Amino acid sequence: MKAAAEEPVYENMVMSNAPRQSGDNGQQLVGEIQPLRGLWEEIVSPCAVLQEQYRYLLTRVSQGWRHHGGNLYYFSKEKRSWEEAERFCVSQDSHLSSVLSWEEQEYLATQVKGADQRWIGLSDREAEGSWRWADGSKYTAGFWTESQPDNWDQGVGGTEDCVHLDQPRYETWNDANCTEQHRWICKTALG
């Protein structure tokens, strides 16, 4: 009988104390690890986003894109019609460039000095006199060359519904026939 009496005492000490102690420590560790895991994710997640943005930027710059003012710009070397240029830009996850400030206009002008005229993303192809940016930005006012836009009918398949930077200084715009072949500027926002 003595063995039977000792056995329950032994079981209680080993069986009841050990799991409870181990379980308490485990719960305590889990409670301490959870906030650390959350903090770790708060730190690592933005780093991963920054790494992805950095890779994207490096890829674009290596393809000839230029960074300015929170945007990337692509200045083509070949010539296309306005619509073909816009299709190219869209294939690059961008649009023909909108110009939303004088500072942006000056930047574009300095980048294309000495080159041919460049298409930008402004047109009134949908409704004459209703100017719209290809990227959906709101058109408020432009940097038109004197007496422009004039919608001149050149007798070559339509009037002038698309806009390019005008020579000689490229600080102003001219409306032109959309089928003309010009170099172009794509734009996409970073972030």
MARDOKE-324218 format. One record per residue: residue number from 1; residue in one letter; z, x, y of N, C-alpha, C in turn. Coordinates in pm, 1 decimal, padded with zeros to 6 digits. Layout:
N
{atom NUM,"A",{Z,X,Y},{Z,X,Y},{Z,X,Y}},
...
end
This chain:
191
{atom 1,"M",{00000.0,00080.3,-00118.2},{00000.0,00000.0,00000.0},{00000.0,00084.9,00124.9}},
{atom 2,"K",{00063.0,00196.5,00110.8},{00070.1,00281.0,00226.4},{-00070.3,00321.5,00272.7}},
{atom 3,"A",{-00158.5,00343.5,00181.1},{-00295.2,00379.9,00217.7},{-00365.0,00267.1,00290.7}},
{atom 4,"A",{-00338.4,00145.4,00248.2},{-00401.1,00031.8,00314.2},{-00350.4,00017.7,00455.9}},
{atom 5,"A",{-00225.7,00048.6,00479.4},{-00169.0,00036.4,00613.1},{-00220.5,00146.7,00703.6}},
{atom 6,"E",{-00242.3,00266.2,00651.7},{-00289.7,00377.0,00734.0},{-00437.0,00360.4,00769.6}},
{atom 7,"E",{-00511.3,00303.5,00679.1},{-00654.9,00289.3,00700.7},{-00687.5,00207.2,00824.4}},
{atom 8,"P",{-00625.6,00089.7,00846.4},{-00656.5,00015.8,00967.5},{-00619.3,00091.1,01094.5}},
{atom 9,"V",{-00512.3,00168.1,01091.5},{-00473.0,00245.7,01209.7},{-00580.8,00349.7,01239.4}},
{atom 10,"Y",{-00628.4,00416.6,01137.7},{-00732.2,00518.0,01152.5},{-00861.3,00456.3,01204.9}},
{atom 11,"E",{-00896.3,00340.8,01149.4},{-01017.5,00271.9,01195.4},{-01006.1,00231.3,01340.7}},
{atom 12,"N",{-00892.8,00182.2,01380.4},{-00875.8,00138.6,01518.9},{-00890.7,00255.5,01614.4}},
{atom 13,"M",{-00837.3,00368.2,01579.1},{-00844.8,00483.2,01668.6},{-00988.7,00533.5,01680.2}},
{atom 14,"V",{-01054.5,00547.1,01570.6},{-01188.4,00602.8,01571.9},{-01291.4,00498.6,01614.1}},
{atom 15,"M",{-01286.4,00386.0,01550.9},{-01389.5,00285.4,01571.1},{-01377.3,00216.4,01706.1}},
{atom 16,"S",{-01256.9,00189.5,01751.0},{-01245.3,00112.9,01872.5},{-01247.9,00201.3,01996.2}},
{atom 17,"N",{-01189.2,00318.1,01990.7},{-01184.2,00401.8,02110.3},{-01315.4,00475.9,02134.5}},
{atom 18,"A",{-01376.7,00531.5,02035.6},{-01496.1,00612.7,02054.9},{-01612.4,00533.5,02113.5}},
{atom 19,"P",{-01650.7,00420.2,02058.1},{-01763.2,00349.1,02117.3},{-01733.6,00300.9,02258.3}},
{atom 20,"R",{-01614.8,00255.5,02283.2},{-01581.4,00205.0,02415.4},{-01592.5,00318.7,02517.3}},
{atom 21,"Q",{-01542.8,00434.2,02482.4},{-01548.0,00547.2,02572.9},{-01693.5,00589.8,02595.0}},
{atom 22,"S",{-01769.8,00600.1,02488.8},{-01909.4,00637.7,02497.3},{-01989.0,00534.3,02577.1}},
{atom 23,"G",{-01963.7,00408.2,02552.5},{-02033.1,00302.1,02624.7},{-01999.5,00303.4,02772.4}},
{atom 24,"D",{-01875.5,00327.2,02806.5},{-01835.6,00333.1,02946.9},{-01905.4,00448.6,03017.2}},
{atom 25,"N",{-01908.6,00565.7,02953.1},{-01975.9,00680.9,03012.5},{-02125.3,00654.3,03027.5}},
{atom 26,"G",{-02185.0,00593.2,02927.6},{-02326.8,00559.9,02933.4},{-02357.4,00463.8,03046.9}},
{atom 27,"Q",{-02275.0,00361.0,03062.7},{-02294.1,00265.1,03171.8},{-02277.5,00333.7,03307.0}},
{atom 28,"Q",{-02181.3,00423.0,03313.9},{-02157.3,00494.9,03439.2},{-02277.6,00582.1,03472.7}},
{atom 29,"L",{-02332.6,00653.0,03373.3},{-02450.4,00736.2,03395.7},{-02570.7,00652.8,03438.9}},
{atom 30,"V",{-02592.7,00541.5,03371.0},{-02703.1,00452.8,03408.1},{-02685.3,00406.9,03552.0}},
{atom 31,"G",{-02563.1,00371.6,03588.6},{-02535.1,00327.9,03725.4},{-02561.9,00436.9,03827.9}},
{atom 32,"E",{-02538.8,00562.4,03790.5},{-02564.2,00674.6,03881.8},{-02711.6,00712.8,03885.3}},
{atom 33,"I",{-02781.0,00697.1,03774.1},{-02921.7,00737.3,03764.9},{-03013.2,00638.3,03836.9}},
{atom 34,"Q",{-02983.7,00510.4,03831.1},{-03071.8,00409.3,03891.8},{-03098.6,00437.2,04040.0}},
{atom 35,"P",{-02996.4,00460.9,04124.2},{-03026.3,00490.9,04265.2},{-03105.5,00619.9,04281.5}},
{atom 36,"L",{-03077.9,00720.7,04195.3},{-03152.4,00845.4,04203.4},{-03298.8,00824.8,04167.1}},
{atom 37,"R",{-03324.4,00741.0,04067.8},{-03462.1,00710.8,04029.1},{-03535.4,00644.3,04145.4}},
{atom 38,"G",{-03468.3,00549.6,04211.3},{-03529.1,00483.6,04326.5},{-03557.9,00581.4,04439.3}},
{atom 39,"L",{-03462.8,00671.6,04465.7},{-03481.4,00773.0,04569.5},{-03596.9,00865.5,04533.1}},
{atom 40,"W",{-03603.3,00906.4,04406.1},{-03712.0,00991.9,04358.5},{-03847.6,00924.5,04381.8}},
{atom 41,"E",{-03858.1,00796.7,04349.4},{-03984.0,00723.9,04368.5},{-04018.0,00709.8,04515.7}},
{atom 42,"E",{-03916.8,00695.5,04600.7},{-03941.9,00687.7,04745.6},{-03997.7,00818.6,04798.6}},
{atom 43,"I",{-03957.5,00928.9,04738.3},{-04004.9,01060.9,04781.8},{-04140.8,01092.4,04721.8}},
{atom 44,"V",{-04157.8,01069.3,04593.9},{-04279.5,01109.4,04523.6},{-04398.5,01020.1,04558.4}},
{atom 45,"S",{-04377.4,00892.2,04573.1},{-04488.4,00800.0,04597.9},{-04566.4,00835.4,04725.1}},
{atom 46,"P",{-04499.0,00857.3,04839.7},{-04576.5,00896.9,04958.4},{-04647.4,01030.7,04940.3}},
{atom 47,"C",{-04587.8,01122.0,04865.0},{-04652.6,01250.7,04839.6},{-04783.2,01230.6,04763.4}},
{atom 48,"A",{-04782.2,01142.3,04667.0},{-04904.2,01114.4,04590.5},{-05011.1,01054.4,04681.1}},
{atom 49,"V",{-04970.4,00966.1,04770.3},{-05065.1,00905.6,04865.0},{-05122.9,01013.5,04956.7}},
{atom 50,"L",{-05037.4,01101.2,05006.8},{-05084.0,01209.0,05094.1},{-05178.8,01303.3,05020.0}},
{atom 51,"Q",{-05147.1,01334.5,04895.4},{-05235.7,01419.4,04816.5},{-05372.3,01354.2,04798.4}},
{atom 52,"E",{-05375.5,01224.1,04772.5},{-05501.8,01152.7,04756.1},{-05581.0,01152.2,04886.9}},
{atom 53,"Q",{-05513.6,01128.7,04999.6},{-05581.4,01130.6,05129.1},{-05635.8,01269.8,05159.6}},
{atom 54,"Y",{-05559.3,01371.8,05126.3},{-05602.1,01509.4,05148.5},{-05727.1,01540.0,05065.9}},
{atom 55,"R",{-05726.9,01500.4,04938.8},{-05844.7,01521.3,04852.9},{-05966.9,01447.8,04909.2}},
{atom 56,"Y",{-05945.2,01322.7,04953.9},{-06053.0,01242.5,05012.6},{-06110.7,01313.2,05136.0}},
{atom 57,"L",{-06021.1,01359.7,05223.4},{-06064.4,01427.2,05345.5},{-06140.4,01555.4,05313.7}},
{atom 58,"L",{-06090.0,01635.4,05222.2},{-06159.2,01758.5,05183.8},{-06297.7,01729.8,05126.8}},
{atom 59,"T",{-06307.8,01627.9,05043.7},{-06436.8,01591.0,04985.4},{-06534.1,01551.0,05095.4}},
{atom 60,"R",{-06489.6,01464.3,05185.4},{-06578.5,01418.3,05293.2},{-06622.6,01533.2,05383.3}},
{atom 61,"V",{-06529.1,01619.5,05421.3},{-06563.2,01732.3,05508.9},{-06662.3,01824.3,05437.9}},
{atom 62,"S",{-06644.8,01845.9,05309.3},{-06738.1,01931.2,05234.6},{-06877.5,01868.0,05225.8}},
{atom 63,"Q",{-06885.8,01735.1,05245.4},{-07014.4,01665.1,05243.1},{-07075.9,01653.8,05383.3}},
{atom 64,"G",{-07012.4,01716.2,05482.1},{-07068.3,01718.2,05617.0},{-07005.8,01620.1,05714.9}},
{atom 65,"W",{-06904.0,01546.6,05673.2},{-06836.0,01453.3,05763.3},{-06746.5,01532.6,05859.1}},
{atom 66,"R",{-06727.1,01477.7,05979.4},{-06641.8,01541.5,06079.7},{-06528.3,01446.9,06117.1}},
{atom 67,"H",{-06411.2,01504.1,06136.6},{-06292.5,01424.5,06170.6},{-06271.0,01425.4,06322.0}},
{atom 68,"H",{-06244.0,01307.4,06375.1},{-06209.4,01296.5,06517.3},{-06136.0,01165.0,06540.5}},
{atom 69,"G",{-06022.0,01171.6,06606.6},{-05951.5,01052.4,06651.4},{-05917.3,00952.2,06543.4}},
{atom 70,"G",{-05881.8,00998.6,06425.5},{-05845.1,00907.1,06317.4},{-05963.4,00849.1,06242.1}},
{atom 71,"N",{-06083.9,00899.0,06271.2},{-06205.4,00852.6,06203.5},{-06280.6,00970.8,06145.2}},
{atom 72,"L",{-06367.7,00941.9,06050.2},{-06462.4,01039.9,05999.1},{-06602.2,00996.1,06040.9}},
{atom 73,"Y",{-06683.9,01092.5,06082.3},{-06820.0,01065.6,06127.4},{-06917.9,01149.8,06047.3}},
{atom 74,"Y",{-07031.3,01089.2,06014.2},{-07138.1,01160.2,05945.6},{-07260.9,01157.4,06036.1}},
{atom 75,"F",{-07315.4,01275.2,06067.3},{-07432.7,01288.0,06152.7},{-07550.5,01328.6,06064.5}},
{atom 76,"S",{-07643.4,01236.6,06044.9},{-07753.7,01261.8,05950.8},{-07847.7,01369.4,06004.3}},
{atom 77,"K",{-07918.4,01430.4,05911.8},{-08021.9,01527.7,05946.4},{-08161.0,01467.2,05927.3}},
{atom 78,"E",{-08167.5,01359.8,05849.2},{-08295.6,01293.9,05825.1},{-08306.9,01170.2,05913.9}},
{atom 79,"K",{-08423.1,01106.8,05909.6},{-08450.0,00989.0,05992.4},{-08477.3,00868.4,05903.7}},
{atom 80,"R",{-08428.2,00754.1,05948.0},{-08451.6,00626.4,05878.8},{-08452.7,00514.5,05981.5}},
{atom 81,"S",{-08497.1,00396.5,05935.6},{-08486.8,00277.9,06021.2},{-08339.1,00241.8,06035.0}},
{atom 82,"W",{-08307.6,00151.9,06129.6},{-08167.7,00111.1,06150.8},{-08109.9,00051.0,06022.9}},
{atom 83,"E",{-08185.0,-00038.5,05959.5},{-08135.0,-00105.3,05838.6},{-08116.0,-00007.2,05723.3}},
{atom 84,"E",{-08209.5,00086.0,05705.2},{-08194.6,00186.3,05599.2},{-08075.9,00277.8,05627.4}},
{atom 85,"A",{-08055.1,00312.1,05754.4},{-07940.2,00395.2,05792.2},{-07809.1,00321.6,05763.6}},
{atom 86,"E",{-07803.1,00194.3,05796.6},{-07682.1,00115.2,05769.0},{-07657.7,00106.9,05618.3}},
{atom 87,"R",{-07764.2,00090.6,05539.2},{-07746.7,00087.3,05392.9},{-07689.9,00219.5,05341.1}},
{atom 88,"F",{-07738.6,00330.1,05397.4},{-07684.1,00459.9,05358.7},{-07535.2,00466.0,05390.9}},
{atom 89,"C",{-07498.9,00426.7,05511.7},{-07357.6,00431.2,05551.9},{-07272.4,00345.1,05458.3}},
{atom 90,"V",{-07318.5,00225.4,05428.0},{-07243.5,00136.1,05338.5},{-07227.3,00201.5,05201.0}},
{atom 91,"S",{-07329.4,00272.2,05154.6},{-07317.9,00341.2,05024.7},{-07212.5,00451.4,05029.0}},
{atom 92,"Q",{-07174.1,00490.9,05150.0},{-07071.5,00593.5,05168.9},{-06937.9,00532.2,05213.4}},
{atom 93,"D",{-06921.8,00402.6,05189.4},{-06799.3,00329.6,05229.7},{-06772.9,00340.5,05379.6}},
{atom 94,"S",{-06878.9,00323.0,05457.4},{-06868.7,00328.9,05603.0},{-06973.6,00234.9,05661.8}},
{atom 95,"H",{-06992.7,00242.2,05792.5},{-07096.8,00166.7,05862.5},{-07154.9,00256.0,05970.7}},
{atom 96,"L",{-07270.0,00215.8,06023.3},{-07318.3,00283.2,06142.9},{-07206.8,00275.2,06246.3}},
{atom 97,"S",{-07192.6,00380.3,06324.7},{-07076.5,00395.5,06412.4},{-07067.4,00289.8,06521.3}},
{atom 98,"S",{-06948.3,00233.7,06533.2},{-06916.2,00156.8,06652.9},{-06868.3,00258.2,06756.6}},
{atom 99,"V",{-06875.9,00220.7,06883.7},{-06828.2,00306.7,06992.1},{-06736.6,00220.0,07076.5}},
{atom 100,"L",{-06607.2,00243.7,07065.0},{-06509.6,00151.5,07121.9},{-06438.3,00204.1,07245.7}},
{atom 101,"S",{-06473.5,00324.3,07289.3},{-06410.8,00379.3,07409.9},{-06502.8,00484.1,07471.5}},
{atom 102,"W",{-06477.1,00515.4,07598.7},{-06554.4,00620.2,07664.3},{-06527.2,00754.9,07596.4}},
{atom 103,"E",{-06403.5,00778.0,07554.4},{-06367.6,00902.5,07486.5},{-06450.1,00918.8,07358.5}},
{atom 104,"E",{-06465.1,00810.7,07282.8},{-06545.5,00815.9,07160.6},{-06692.8,00839.9,07193.7}},
{atom 105,"Q",{-06741.8,00775.0,07298.3},{-06880.5,00794.5,07342.3},{-06903.8,00941.0,07379.5}},
{atom 106,"E",{-06810.5,00999.9,07452.2},{-06823.0,01141.1,07489.9},{-06823.0,01231.9,07366.6}},
{atom 107,"Y",{-06735.8,01201.8,07271.1},{-06732.1,01281.5,07147.9},{-06867.7,01278.1,07077.9}},
{atom 108,"L",{-06921.9,01159.7,07058.6},{-07051.9,01147.3,06991.9},{-07159.7,01222.6,07069.7}},
{atom 109,"A",{-07157.6,01209.6,07202.0},{-07257.9,01276.7,07285.7},{-07251.5,01428.5,07269.0}},
{atom 110,"T",{-07129.7,01484.1,07263.0},{-07118.1,01629.5,07248.0},{-07163.7,01675.6,07109.8}},
{atom 111,"Q",{-07151.7,01590.7,07009.4},{-07189.6,01627.8,06873.3},{-07340.3,01624.6,06849.9}},
{atom 112,"V",{-07414.1,01547.9,06928.6},{-07558.0,01532.9,06904.7},{-07644.2,01598.8,07011.6}},
{atom 113,"K",{-07587.1,01672.2,07103.3},{-07666.2,01738.8,07208.2},{-07779.1,01820.0,07146.3}},
{atom 114,"G",{-07896.8,01806.1,07204.4},{-08012.1,01882.0,07157.8},{-08079.7,01824.5,07034.8}},
{atom 115,"A",{-08027.8,01716.0,06983.8},{-08088.0,01654.0,06864.8},{-08167.0,01530.4,06906.8}},
{atom 116,"D",{-08229.4,01468.8,06809.5},{-08302.6,01345.0,06835.6},{-08206.6,01230.6,06863.6}},
{atom 117,"Q",{-08264.4,01118.2,06904.2},{-08184.5,00997.1,06924.9},{-08114.5,00959.0,06795.3}},
{atom 118,"R",{-07998.5,00893.7,06807.1},{-07917.8,00857.4,06690.5},{-07887.2,00708.9,06691.2}},
{atom 119,"W",{-07913.1,00643.5,06577.1},{-07873.0,00503.6,06563.8},{-07720.7,00493.8,06564.7}},
{atom 120,"I",{-07670.1,00391.3,06631.4},{-07530.4,00351.4,06619.5},{-07530.4,00207.8,06566.7}},
{atom 121,"G",{-07413.4,00155.6,06537.4},{-07405.8,00029.2,06464.2},{-07415.1,-00098.1,06544.6}},
{atom 122,"L",{-07472.6,-00095.9,06662.6},{-07481.9,-00215.0,06747.0},{-07620.5,-00277.4,06735.6}},
{atom 123,"S",{-07623.5,-00408.9,06720.6},{-07752.0,-00479.8,06718.2},{-07732.2,-00625.2,06762.2}},
{atom 124,"D",{-07844.1,-00686.3,06800.8},{-07845.3,-00831.4,06827.2},{-07954.0,-00895.6,06740.1}},
{atom 125,"R",{-07965.5,-00846.3,06617.3},{-08067.6,-00893.9,06523.2},{-08047.4,-01039.6,06487.1}},
{atom 126,"E",{-07921.8,-01085.3,06481.2},{-07893.6,-01223.7,06441.2},{-07925.0,-01323.3,06552.4}},
{atom 127,"A",{-07889.9,-01287.7,06675.3},{-07915.2,-01376.5,06789.5},{-07936.7,-01289.7,06913.3}},
{atom 128,"E",{-08049.3,-01307.6,06978.1},{-08084.8,-01226.9,07093.7},{-07975.2,-01233.6,07200.7}},
{atom 129,"G",{-07930.5,-01114.9,07243.1},{-07828.2,-01105.1,07347.5},{-07684.9,-01115.2,07295.5}},
{atom 130,"S",{-07667.9,-01144.1,07167.3},{-07533.9,-01152.5,07106.8},{-07509.9,-01023.9,07027.3}},
{atom 131,"W",{-07456.9,-00922.7,07094.7},{-07440.6,-00789.8,07036.0},{-07323.2,-00786.1,06939.6}},
{atom 132,"R",{-07347.0,-00726.0,06822.7},{-07243.9,-00717.7,06718.1},{-07244.7,-00577.3,06657.5}},
{atom 133,"W",{-07122.9,-00530.0,06629.1},{-07108.2,-00402.0,06560.4},{-07119.0,-00424.3,06409.9}},
{atom 134,"A",{-07186.6,-00334.2,06341.6},{-07204.3,-00344.8,06196.4},{-07071.3,-00341.4,06121.9}},
{atom 135,"D",{-06969.8,-00274.7,06177.3},{-06840.2,-00265.8,06110.1},{-06747.1,-00382.4,06141.5}},
{atom 136,"G",{-06796.3,-00478.3,06220.4},{-06716.5,-00596.1,06253.1},{-06627.0,-00580.9,06374.1}},
{atom 137,"S",{-06624.9,-00463.8,06435.8},{-06545.4,-00444.5,06557.8},{-06596.8,-00536.3,06667.1}},
{atom 138,"K",{-06508.6,-00571.6,06757.4},{-06546.0,-00661.5,06867.5},{-06623.2,-00583.4,06974.6}},
{atom 139,"Y",{-06737.8,-00636.9,07013.6},{-06815.7,-00577.2,07122.0},{-06765.6,-00633.7,07253.5}},
{atom 140,"T",{-06728.4,-00544.6,07344.7},{-06681.4,-00590.5,07475.7},{-06775.9,-00547.5,07586.9}},
{atom 141,"A",{-06807.1,-00420.8,07593.1},{-06898.9,-00369.3,07694.8},{-06963.1,-00243.5,07639.3}},
{atom 142,"G",{-07075.7,-00207.9,07696.1},{-07146.7,-00092.6,07643.2},{-07169.6,00014.4,07747.5}},
{atom 143,"F",{-07229.9,00119.9,07703.5},{-07262.4,00233.6,07788.7},{-07414.2,00242.7,07799.9}},
{atom 144,"W",{-07472.8,00136.6,07853.1},{-07617.3,00121.5,07856.0},{-07682.1,00211.9,07960.8}},
{atom 145,"T",{-07799.3,00264.3,07924.6},{-07885.0,00331.5,08021.7},{-07926.2,00227.7,08125.5}},
{atom 146,"E",{-07951.4,00271.0,08247.0},{-07991.7,00178.0,08353.5},{-08112.1,00094.9,08307.4}},
{atom 147,"S",{-08109.2,-00033.3,08337.7},{-08213.1,-00131.4,08302.5},{-08215.9,-00164.1,08152.8}},
{atom 148,"Q",{-08114.1,-00128.3,08079.5},{-08105.8,-00159.4,07937.6},{-07985.1,-00250.1,07913.1}},
{atom 149,"P",{-07987.4,-00329.1,07811.3},{-08095.8,-00350.3,07715.4},{-08207.1,-00436.1,07776.3}},
{atom 150,"D",{-08331.4,-00407.9,07737.8},{-08443.1,-00482.3,07796.3},{-08526.4,-00560.1,07693.5}},
{atom 151,"N",{-08500.1,-00540.9,07564.1},{-08569.1,-00615.5,07459.1},{-08721.2,-00606.9,07471.0}},
{atom 152,"W",{-08769.4,-00490.3,07505.5},{-08911.2,-00469.2,07528.0},{-08990.0,-00489.0,07398.7}},
{atom 153,"D",{-09097.0,-00567.3,07405.1},{-09184.7,-00590.5,07290.6},{-09293.0,-00483.6,07293.0}},
{atom 154,"Q",{-09284.8,-00392.2,07199.3},{-09377.9,-00278.7,07194.5},{-09504.8,-00310.7,07117.6}},
{atom 155,"G",{-09510.2,-00431.3,07062.1},{-09627.7,-00469.7,06985.5},{-09635.3,-00400.5,06849.8}},
{atom 156,"V",{-09520.9,-00356.3,06797.5},{-09519.5,-00285.7,06668.2},{-09431.9,-00358.5,06567.1}},
{atom 157,"G",{-09427.2,-00488.3,06576.3},{-09351.1,-00562.7,06476.5},{-09215.1,-00607.2,06524.8}},
{atom 158,"G",{-09207.4,-00655.5,06643.4},{-09080.5,-00711.4,06689.4},{-09033.0,-00653.9,06820.6}},
{atom 159,"T",{-08922.2,-00705.7,06863.4},{-08863.3,-00660.4,06988.8},{-08752.6,-00560.3,06958.4}},
{atom 160,"E",{-08676.0,-00526.6,07060.5},{-08573.6,-00423.0,07047.0},{-08437.8,-00487.7,07020.0}},
{atom 161,"D",{-08391.3,-00476.9,06897.2},{-08266.0,-00541.1,06856.4},{-08159.9,-00443.8,06806.1}},
{atom 162,"C",{-08191.6,-00314.6,06800.4},{-08096.2,-00215.2,06749.1},{-08075.5,-00106.8,06854.2}},
{atom 163,"V",{-07961.8,-00039.8,06846.6},{-07921.3,00050.6,06955.6},{-07907.8,00193.9,06905.6}},
{atom 164,"H",{-07955.4,00286.8,06991.5},{-07936.8,00429.7,06964.0},{-07881.8,00498.2,07088.3}},
{atom 165,"L",{-07822.8,00616.8,07066.9},{-07781.0,00699.1,07179.8},{-07907.0,00747.4,07247.7}},
{atom 166,"D",{-07909.7,00736.9,07380.0},{-08030.3,00767.0,07456.8},{-08030.8,00912.2,07503.4}},
{atom 167,"Q",{-08150.7,00971.3,07506.9},{-08166.7,01106.1,07558.1},{-08172.5,01100.1,07710.4}},
{atom 168,"P",{-08150.2,01201.4,07786.6},{-08135.0,01338.6,07740.1},{-07989.3,01378.9,07712.6}},
{atom 169,"R",{-07891.0,01307.1,07765.8},{-07752.4,01352.4,07749.6},{-07677.0,01274.7,07643.1}},
{atom 170,"Y",{-07731.5,01168.0,07590.7},{-07672.5,01087.4,07483.4},{-07544.2,01016.3,07524.6}},
{atom 171,"E",{-07519.8,01007.3,07655.2},{-07398.7,00939.4,07701.6},{-07423.1,00791.1,07726.2}},
{atom 172,"T",{-07547.1,00748.7,07708.1},{-07581.4,00607.8,07729.2},{-07660.3,00556.2,07609.5}},
{atom 173,"W",{-07681.3,00425.2,07609.6},{-07748.6,00358.5,07498.5},{-07880.9,00297.8,07542.3}},
{atom 174,"N",{-07968.4,00281.3,07444.0},{-08095.9,00212.8,07463.8},{-08118.9,00120.6,07344.5}},
{atom 175,"D",{-08172.0,00001.7,07371.0},{-08211.4,-00083.6,07258.5},{-08352.9,-00044.7,07217.2}},
{atom 176,"A",{-08378.0,-00048.9,07087.9},{-08506.4,-00004.4,07034.1},{-08545.7,-00094.4,06917.7}},
{atom 177,"N",{-08671.4,-00083.4,06878.3},{-08719.5,-00156.2,06762.3},{-08648.5,-00101.4,06637.9}},
{atom 178,"C",{-08593.0,-00189.7,06558.0},{-08511.2,-00150.3,06442.5},{-08589.2,-00075.7,06335.5}},
{atom 179,"T",{-08723.0,-00082.5,06339.3},{-08803.0,-00014.2,06237.9},{-08831.6,00131.6,06275.9}},
{atom 180,"E",{-08800.7,00170.3,06399.9},{-08820.0,00309.8,06439.5},{-08735.5,00400.2,06350.1}},
{atom 181,"Q",{-08783.9,00520.1,06331.6},{-08713.6,00619.0,06249.2},{-08632.0,00711.5,06339.6}},
{atom 182,"H",{-08500.2,00706.6,06322.2},{-08409.8,00794.6,06397.9},{-08303.6,00850.1,06304.9}},
{atom 183,"R",{-08242.4,00957.9,06348.4},{-08120.9,01003.1,06281.2},{-08012.9,00900.5,06311.5}},
{atom 184,"W",{-07896.4,00911.9,06245.9},{-07793.0,00811.1,06264.2},{-07654.5,00871.2,06252.6}},
{atom 185,"I",{-07554.6,00789.6,06286.5},{-07414.5,00830.0,06278.3},{-07337.7,00721.4,06200.3}},
{atom 186,"C",{-07274.1,00763.4,06090.7},{-07184.2,00674.9,06015.7},{-07040.4,00699.7,06062.9}},
{atom 187,"K",{-06958.3,00599.7,06046.8},{-06816.3,00611.7,06085.3},{-06731.3,00534.5,05987.0}},
{atom 188,"T",{-06617.6,00594.9,05950.3},{-06517.6,00525.4,05869.2},{-06378.7,00567.2,05917.6}},
{atom 189,"A",{-06286.8,00474.6,05915.3},{-06150.3,00503.9,05958.2},{-06074.7,00573.9,05847.0}},
{atom 190,"L",{-05989.0,00666.9,05884.5},{-05900.1,00730.4,05787.1},{-05778.2,00644.6,05767.3}},
{atom 191,"G",{-05727.2,00647.3,05645.8},{-05600.8,00576.7,05619.5},{-05623.1,00445.8,05565.2}},
end
